[in-house]
Amino acid sequence: MKNIVLLSTFIISLTVCAQKLPKGFVFLSDVDATIQSELRYLSNNNFIGKTINGYYDNCVIVTKETADALQKVQTVLTKKGLGLKVFDAYRPQQAVDHFVKWARVLNDTLMKHQYYPEVPKSELFKRGYIASKSGHTRGSTVDLTIIDIKTGKELDMGSPYDFFGVESHPFYKNTSEKQKKNRFYLREVMMANNFKPYNNEWWHFTLRNEPFPITYFNFPIKG
């Protein structure tokens, strides 16, 4: 009897914790479970060095239109033994606020060597690396790369995800031919499926004709 009560409590708990997303949003895994994810802002492996406000579970949330477009990209890549890996997608406003607050504390440079070695923290706002508003918060912008399906290894793009520097610009010249080819292929396949690129970050794409072009959401990343 005790076990039955515990099981019932567990099931109720799952039901209570399951987040009901705003209309128009979906969990990407419900549309295509083959797309991999590694939400960096859920971990300590990001430019701040700690979990970012609003991130509670490793679940990718996007608008339904974005999920459908990503599924089309995945279908193309799978035929070549490749696949997508998402680093970030919908990002709550509270996370953006966390970035802004951190950027103002100039002596907090825990991850400088790894993520912004050549950029003074005092210039992160001026150079556009940190802003008070983000397209991610509208739900149709994604940060991602391509992986080899068999090994799970990311293709070499010439710079790490979220690296603050010219090395992350899609057309940065000092990359190998292989790195250029990988960057251009990611850009090509995303643009062919209705995404527009961002000229300062090879990993950043926004769905064209996004459904919420002026709405910034703040619900948490929670399964």
Beta strands, then each sheet from edge to edge (+ up, - down):
strand 1: 25-27
strand 2: 36-37
strand 3: 61-63
strand 4: 82-88
strand 5: 141-148
strand 6: 195-198
strand 7: 201-207
sheet 1: 1+ 3-
sheet 2: 2+ 4+ 5- 7+ 6-
end
